[in-house]
Amino acid sequence: MKVIKFEVEVTKLSRQQNLQQRIHHYTNIREENNALKSQNEELSCKLRRNDAILIQPLTVIGVLLESQRRVYISTSSQSTMLI
């Protein structure tokens, strides 16, 4: 009778330990998840900043190329008109 009582007690204690381990594991996972979310947000901000920095010169280059193309077209049409 005492053996069965002790087995039940051991089972209860082991369940409590497993529960504590699961809670600890879950807490660790949540902390890691929050850290990864924060890191993801930081990297996303850096990426947006870098994209903005890269787009500005490309826009200027595009404007310059377009104006150069217009000058070329207008000079070539004037030379045709002169002939």
C-alpha positions as CSV (number, residue, x, y, z in Angstrom):
1,M,0.0,0.0,0.0
2,K,2.8,2.4,0.9
3,V,4.6,1.6,-2.3
4,I,1.6,2.6,-4.4
5,K,1.3,5.8,-2.4
6,F,4.9,6.6,-3.0
7,E,4.6,5.8,-6.7
8,V,1.7,8.2,-7.0
9,E,3.7,10.9,-5.1
10,V,6.7,10.4,-7.4
11,T,4.5,10.7,-10.4
12,K,3.0,14.0,-9.1
13,L,6.5,15.4,-8.4
14,S,7.8,14.4,-11.8
15,R,4.8,16.0,-13.5
16,Q,5.5,19.2,-11.6
17,Q,9.1,19.1,-12.6
18,N,8.1,18.6,-16.3
19,L,5.7,21.4,-16.0
20,Q,8.4,23.7,-14.7
21,Q,10.7,22.6,-17.5
22,R,8.0,23.3,-20.1
23,I,7.3,26.7,-18.6
24,H,11.0,27.5,-18.6
25,H,11.4,26.3,-22.2
26,Y,8.4,28.3,-23.3
27,T,9.8,31.4,-21.6
28,N,13.1,30.9,-23.4
29,I,11.4,30.5,-26.7
30,R,9.3,33.7,-26.2
31,E,12.4,35.7,-25.3
32,E,14.3,34.4,-28.3
33,N,11.2,35.2,-30.5
34,N,11.0,38.8,-29.1
35,A,14.8,39.3,-29.7
36,L,14.4,38.0,-33.3
37,K,11.4,40.3,-33.9
38,S,13.5,43.3,-32.6
39,Q,16.4,42.3,-34.8
40,N,14.2,41.9,-37.8
41,E,12.7,45.4,-37.2
42,E,16.2,47.0,-36.9
43,L,17.4,45.3,-40.1
44,S,14.2,46.3,-42.0
45,C,14.8,50.0,-40.9
46,K,18.4,49.8,-42.1
47,L,17.3,48.3,-45.4
48,R,14.7,51.0,-46.0
49,R,17.3,53.7,-45.2
50,N,19.8,52.1,-47.6
51,D,17.2,51.8,-50.3
52,A,16.4,55.5,-49.9
53,I,20.1,56.4,-50.1
54,L,20.5,54.3,-53.2
55,I,17.4,55.6,-55.0
56,Q,18.3,59.3,-54.7
57,P,21.4,59.1,-56.9
58,L,19.7,56.8,-59.4
59,T,16.9,59.3,-59.7
60,V,19.4,62.1,-60.4
61,I,21.2,59.9,-62.9
62,G,17.8,59.1,-64.6
63,V,17.0,62.8,-64.8
64,L,20.4,63.7,-66.3
65,L,20.1,60.9,-68.8
66,E,16.7,62.0,-69.8
67,S,17.8,65.6,-70.3
68,Q,20.8,64.5,-72.2
69,R,18.6,62.4,-74.5
70,R,16.3,65.4,-75.1
71,V,19.3,67.6,-76.0
72,Y,20.5,64.9,-78.4
73,I,17.1,64.6,-80.0
74,S,16.7,68.3,-80.4
75,T,20.2,68.8,-81.8
76,S,19.7,66.0,-84.3
77,S,16.4,67.3,-85.4
78,Q,17.8,70.8,-85.9
79,S,20.7,69.4,-87.9
80,T,18.2,67.6,-90.2
81,M,16.3,70.8,-90.6
82,L,19.4,72.7,-91.6
83,I,20.1,70.4,-94.5
